[in-house]
């Protein structure tokens, strides 16, 4: 299975200012596989250390941070002779031994020749009080579920990707049904690596649904295992409310849908816990589309999405028959799946930090808006064939942006004030805008 993050790891390996790298991401998004595959393909050997339930490593890192001492012990643990120039050190679930995190500072300062990649599923929530985090001594990379491009690769559709890269939209339109069929599969299967691998091998939607349920069950077990016990019930309520939140016409998160009478301050810790775990994405509302967008955040208004569209399909109990019922799947739950799809593609492309905009009295809303250099790009998401864009037009009349973007099931076209990008090409939004001269290619 190809992951585009592999190219980022290769760049890290060859960087002159390389620091220990920490890969962040929710459980089961493929961090362990990626690290091992990187070690297998780019190094002569790799030493893999899993810190989960590992008393030996806890004892080791509770001692001194003398690098020769640590390396000698890691060689015994991994049964690999560690040589700086040809060995990748992999520290998995590093948050389970917080002082192993601290040790990265000493590796960076005293032994930068060692190449270390670490990963943790719960780094944001599992650090023990008093742990010395190596601020400024490490690099970070976020790993997400497979995006649509990676899904096309995994399912043997490399030629469809090449066609999108060529940006010949007359030919692309000729094969639009192939893209739409792949998109419908992605809406159901999603990007969790185990689900994608199973679908590639068996083409069995029931098996995919079973894998999703197991993943969701594992997440719920994490709630009880790692979250403060007093917060667990609120985490569960908030987590389980997300499908119904997204099924609304206006997808702003409303606490009373979590529980009658619920207040924001009661759920702050639960919300932060789920975000820190990488299980949900928070998209903030902005009051004004000016640079920098972060300066205009309305902290009381936001939308929440899950980490993966396939998991959302399962939590929403989407019938697999919807794959066969025309394009209905794109409109399920008032377009919730389609908005989740676009958000997921934006988040996977780490160049894009999405927000959303609403008019002062709520008379108009633009689904996503992001900043690139000195440009602010509004993006409206359309799941249906009805392409009236009243909110987008209202935004354009008020702020007169250079371009506005709509993504929908329709083919690519550029009008005086609007560019329509097919949903299946939204991953290429930066390249497309570059071609049009708005952004550098």
Secondary structure as UniProt FT lines:
FT   HELIX           5..13
FT   TURN            16..17
FT   STRAND          20..24
FT   TURN            27..28
FT   HELIX           31..42
FT   STRAND          45..50
FT   TURN            52..53
FT   HELIX           55..61
FT   HELIX           67..78
FT   TURN            84..86
FT   STRAND          87..92
FT   HELIX           94..96
FT   HELIX           98..110
FT   TURN            112..113
FT   STRAND          115..120
FT   HELIX           123..126
FT   TURN            129..130
FT   TURN            135..136
FT   STRAND          138..142
FT   HELIX           148..154
FT   TURN            155..156
FT   HELIX           158..166
FT   HELIX           169..174
FT   HELIX           176..189
FT   HELIX           193..202
FT   HELIX           205..226
FT   HELIX           229..246
FT   HELIX           255..257
FT   TURN            260..261
FT   HELIX           264..266
FT   HELIX           268..276
FT   TURN            277..278
FT   STRAND          280..286
FT   HELIX           293..296
FT   STRAND          297..306
FT   HELIX           309..315
FT   TURN            316..317
FT   HELIX           320..323
FT   TURN            326..327
FT   HELIX           328..331
FT   HELIX           332..348
FT   TURN            350..351
FT   STRAND          355..358
FT   TURN            360..361
FT   STRAND          365..372
FT   TURN            373..374
FT   STRAND          375..381
FT   HELIX           390..399
FT   STRAND          404..408
FT   STRAND          413..414
FT   STRAND          419..422
FT   HELIX           423..428
FT   HELIX           429..435
FT   TURN            436..437
//
